[in-house]
């Protein structure tokens, strides 16, 4: 028996007693599993890279510079649905609206102090 098929999870009985297409199915499944693990390792590397970039950027930035932040949410690995896109757009709009309102409030307080 080929050790390759054992590594893919086939039993001795499956290798010798089942049709050859079973071995092909195990090979395809094993390949998909390795691709998935490779993509996961790449994604972990992306998160580590971003974390290190934030730390280094903040450590080497000038005094008084706005600090960089780590990712606010996980990286999207699946396409967004229309409902999810609209929800995120609404969240971004609400965030901008809050920021603008904070600026307006600060300007009003500044005007009151000047009077």
N, C-alpha and C positions, 0 to 999 in steps of 0.2 A: 504494500500500500504506500502511496505517495505521502510523505509528511505534510506536503502542502495542503492536502485535503483535510487532514487531521487538524491543522492550524485553522482551517476555515470552519471547523465545527462538525464535520461529517464523522459518523461512527464507522467502524470497520464493516459492520453489516450493511450500512447504507452504501458504502463504496463498492462492495462486491455484489450485493444482492439487488440493489435498485437499478433502474434504468440510467444510462449515462446523462440524460437531461437533468437528473437530480444534481449531479456534480456541477453541471453548468449553472444551475440555479444557485448553488452554494458559492460558486466563483463570483457571480454577479452581485450577490448579497454581500460578500466579503469586500468586493471592490467598492460598493456603495458605503459600507461601514468605514473603510479607510479614507474615502473622500470626505465623509462627514467629520471624521476625527481631524483631518488635515484642515478643513475649513474652521473647525472649532479652535485649533491651535493658532490659525491666522487671526481669528477674531480676538483671542486672548492677547496675542501680540499687539493688536491694534489698541486695545484698552491699556496695556502696559506702556506702549509708546506715548499715548495721550497723557497718561498720568505723569510720566517722566518729563514730557515736554512742559506740562503745567508747572511742575516743581522747579525745573531749571529756569523757565521763563520768569517765574516769580522771584527766584533767588538772584537772578542777574538783572532784574528790572531796576530802573531808577527809583529813587525815593519819591514817594507821592504818586507813583504810577498805579493805575487801577490793576489789581491783581487778576490774573487769569483764573478761570474756574474749570474744574473737571466737568465732563459731560453731564448734562442734566438728566438725560434719560438714555436707556440702552440704544445701541445702534440698531436701526431697522434692517432686518435681514430678509423680510418678506415684504412684498408690495403692499402698500396701504390701500384699504378699501375707501370708497368714496365717503362713507360715513366717518371714517377715521380722519381722512383729509379735512373734511369740514369741521370736525371737532377740534383738530389742531389749529386750523386757521382761526376759529373762534377764540381759542385760548390765547393765541398770539395777539389777536385784536384786543382782547380784554387786558392783556399784559401791557400793550402799548397805551391803552386808554388809562390805566392806572398810573403809568409813568408820566403821561401828559398832565393828568390831574394833579400829581404831586408837584410838577413844575409850576402849574398855575397857582397852587396853594402857596408855594414858596414865594412866587412873585407877589401875590396879594399880601403876604406877611411883610415882605420887604417894603411895599408901598405904604402899609400902615405904620411901619417904624419910621419912615421918612417924613410922615405928616406931623 
